[in-house]
Amino acid sequence: MAVPQDYDPLAPETFDSPHATFAELRRSCPMARSEAFDGFWMLTRHADIRAVLDEPLLYTTRVRNVVPGGSATGRRPPLHLDPPEHTPYRRAIDRALGAARIEGMTAMIKGHADRLLRAYRHAGGGDLVDLYSSPLAALVFADWFFLDPNQSAHLWATSKEFVKAWEHFDAEAVSRTSATLYDLARDLVAERRRHPRSPDHDPISSLLAATDADNVALPDEMLVGCVRQILVVGLVAPPIFVGSVAVHLSRDQALQHRLRAEPELLPAAIEEFLRLYTPYRGFARAPVHEVMLHGRTVAANEPIALAYASANRDETVFEDPDCFRLDRPNIRQHLAFGRGPHRCAGMAMARVELLVAVRALLDGTTRFELAGDVRMSGMPEVGPIYVPLRVV
């Protein structure tokens, strides 16, 4: 007999259905319960999610930082740690994502996007995620990590297998591919010990140069875990987001034409698309002691999923939340990159990558439209993982 629940993340989804579900939960059940994935709670309102993110000492990432899942292969900072333990890892990552480093990568990102888009258009289109946005994300991370072509191919192939394992909730495949990623992380750390690069440009060298509050080098396994964490963190969300934008612009040909003709509007458009199509619903926290939220008791260490995608369409914060509006006066209130000490470290690079990716798609085509049904991701993401387009 099925267990009654407020939210079923395993229900089939269309491109629009998750947002309709979130809207109903915001209205009638803002603290929802699901028995999937060993059971979890889910917050859907902007104010509630923001309040949790603003209290990292009460709502920890140590127990569960994402639904579904948990670390079966060791702790991976900074996401698996709370302040102040997470801070030296976060500072090291931030150091390798400075403005000069991102500016230096912009031309490389554009080169990758233009080359992939030419091949995509020559083929007449196809699955935008598999042929364009996913390989682009892999190439961007390969550049950031200074990977050679063999390492880049290995990372992309393993990461694709890892993501598919999550999509099918295949625990054995997740464990196997995660172990492969750990092996790659160990190899990269050993290589950087032999041949260090500038800590201002290379995240691994920056981590190796970092110390904790007592001026002690970071522990080897935690350092490897951190590299393993960031190897894949930027390979999942950007492809889904670019796919969502492509679906939206396929449906709104007038906006597609306008953004192609007026590229100066793209930075504001990307920010509004980030609000509309935030690709996360499963980042999680757990209270360190029992709490009461919307009349429901949450025990210590029970996971609470934070539906960023729902928060960013909260009608009490964003007027006409399901509509695309350029230059929303309060657009900076969106939570697409999270908030607080675990706010996305790579958000500046992500904004550049997404802007370049969408502009290349527009510049490299005169028109594109959907050529079939999209296929949606499972939790913790939300958005399309298969976007068939016909391009001209």
Salt bridges, closest charged atoms under 4 A:
ASP6 OD2 - ARG296 NH1 2.69
GLU13 OE2 - ARG281 NH1 2.67
ASP16 OD2 - ARG251 NH2 2.77
GLU24 OE2 - ARG27 NH2 2.51
GLU35 OE2 - ARG33 NE 2.93
ASP48 OD2 - HIS294 NE2 2.55
ASP54 OD2 - ARG50 NE 3.92
ASP54 OD1 - ARG339 NE 2.65
ASP82 OD2 - ARG62 NE 3.72
GLU85 OE1 - ARG62 NH2 3.23
ASP94 OD1 - ARG90 NE 3.02
ASP114 OD2 - LYS110 NZ 2.72
ASP130 OD1 - LYS160 NZ 3.59
ASP143 OD2 - HIS112 NE2 2.71
GLU161 OE2 - ARG176 NH2 2.65
GLU172 OE1 - ARG176 NH1 2.80
ASP183 OD1 - ARG186 NH1 3.66
GLU191 OE2 - ARG192 NH1 2.90
ASP200 OD1 - ARG95 NE 2.79
ASP202 OD2 - ARG192 NE 2.87
ASP220 OD1 - ARG193 NH2 2.62
GLU221 OE1 - ARG186 NH2 3.22
GLU262 OE2 - ARG258 NE 3.41
GLU271 OE2 - ARG332 NH1 3.73
GLU271 OE2 - HIS334 NE2 2.80
GLU271 OE2 - ARG351 NH2 2.60
GLU272 OE1 - ARG275 NE 2.89
GLU272 OE2 - ARG328 NE 2.81
GLU302 OE2 - ARG33 NH1 3.59
GLU315 OE2 - ARG26 NE 3.09
GLU319 OE1 - ARG325 NH1 3.37
ASP320 OD2 - ARG325 NH2 2.41
ASP322 OD1 - ARG313 NH1 3.09
ASP363 OD2 - ARG359 NE 3.26
GLU369 OE1 - ARG367 NH2 2.93
GLU369 OE2 - ARG390 NH1 2.86
